[in-house]
């Protein structure tokens, strides 16, 4: 069991540590990260100023090449009449193939992104849309209007890549004045350093870049210099992150895809080691517990001339053999359980990772080492028996042997208690997330993706949907209250132009039904009124925005961008969580977008439903949709599913932590059972004497159980502070979190004691019920 867990965790860790290493130049590829604080508001992003890559290549000789990547909105793609929505679409510079290793099956990589109507697709997409990988120069239609010619076909992007892509569009077609501004952080920028270059030496030159390019931009757009901004506590820092570190060490804004976490690698590595050590301790305890049965064998061997060295070799060979048999069993169990693990974790681990010569050698060495670790103490212990006493079946004892075994049980249960506390707190935090008042109602909200739907069709469908009594409300909006890619801008309170008063605020374009559909609470003022055109010059802000703007009574006040038009605040909405609970609620404003009201430029249509027969309602809505917008897929999701997706990693950890904790407790119980067996056999005659002298079964069970509970109590005392520290660190990642209460530790202690009592009671009762005549007849 332990080796099965270790192998599965080992495959998971190997998978996590292997990301992006398929790139032939991986050791020389770095991403430019940005750390910016302006108006004392910090931003850590994976994006860099749009022209920075080209600037670094031009001004720093050590930079060999640069490329920008950017997420493209999901889009409809078709080669025939049927549209399919695709999510894995990226924008990239033509230098893409000079930096990343993307094997080209057809086409010229140097010219693949040279034309605005070109597209690079993977082999999988070629077969999907054209039925063959030979799809060069064929045409795909994007969003019902853009014809793109396939300019290259690449092999499928490896799963272990920090970005997943099926379609690559030329980034240069997006160039315009807004994109090319130095202050805009839109794309992720990667640079390829020349061989032998020290990345720290390149970072040292970033200050010159800031002085040369950032200072003029600040003077132009914010009427301040770089030096003046820094004096006020602001900073602009650009740093290089190795490509192979991105997946596990980066959780910045603007990531191309959600990354993993090095913390979970550490957590599961620790769990694997704990379970393995618990199993090794078990082997030691179980071997010594049954040693009395081998006492005569050892005595006879010694009388017949076996020396201690030979006996040690024999016992070590036995433990190593058992380890190899266990490893064979573990490989079979891994083969059977890996599909379930992949389902729980959404990974694609394969046992084929172990089927190569280096892995086989490592596995054999690891197994032999485990066998030696498990057998070293029993080998020395068993070989120390004196022949005379051993032949009589009287088990000898090494100095401090009992203390060592008790210490091992303390270690076992300390690890188990640690995992129990961790499981309880993870479950408690997840329950807190699920029950937290988000500031809106997420249940039974149907989301229709409608980016490509023509103007009039979307609004028509909204009105038709509302005629169904099961549809209680509907809204067209650019953003949903779940994690998505979005950006903010600097806004100033009324009469202020100094950057120290600016506030970075999200801008959500919504229609006049947004608040009612999501059942958000208005704290002050009013919301947008249907048909009131003048509301397009007004804005509704959240409570956090009002606080940062310095307004106690914000209604009637105005806000503005640098050099932009003024908008009047007409209402304040209660703060609601539109990111995960790891993130603090930031300033946000609702704007009435006249395009959205007219049914244009929207991202999603949200419908609040109220029915128990969801299947028939969805069928009816789909039928209406196909009549209004033929050729457009009826694609929907539920908001609560999108909400759950934000905590997918935590859900997986919750399940795996529970499973591994259960296994650890089970193995620990086996260890305690072994110690109980050993103790009962050692004290057989003592129990017989006590019973002859009138001791009751209850008193004997209490006597034996008390000795077993001492190590468990010590384990609780040791594990509790360690668990408190570790779980406190984990909870620090959440801006909104539970408090660690004392009762969690009491409950964990109660569970550990209860499990220990159940485990030892069988042996204690069995020993107490034994006929004293049988245990004393030899004396």
RAJOVEN-V99791 format. One record per helix or strand. SS is the DSSP state (@ for helix, = for strand). FROM is the first residue (numbers start at 1). LEN is the number of residues. Records with the same first field share a line. If there is no record, write none. Layout:
SS: FROM-LEN + FROM-LEN
//
This chain:
@: 2-16 + 26-3 + 52-8 + 96-4 + 123-8 + 171-4 + 199-5 + 206-17 + 226-6 + 243-7 + 262-28 + 291-13 + 308-38 + 351-4 + 357-26 + 387-5 + 401-35 + 455-12 + 499-3 + 514-5 + 533-5 + 543-7 + 594-4 + 614-15 + 639-7 + 648-35 + 684-9 + 697-35 + 742-27 + 772-5
=: 29-10 + 41-5 + 48-2 + 63-9 + 75-4 + 84-3 + 89-4 + 104-4 + 118-5 + 139-4 + 146-9 + 167-4 + 185-9 + 235-8 + 253-1 + 445-5 + 471-7 + 488-6 + 503-8 + 522-4 + 538-5 + 558-3 + 566-8 + 588-5 + 604-6 + 636-3
//
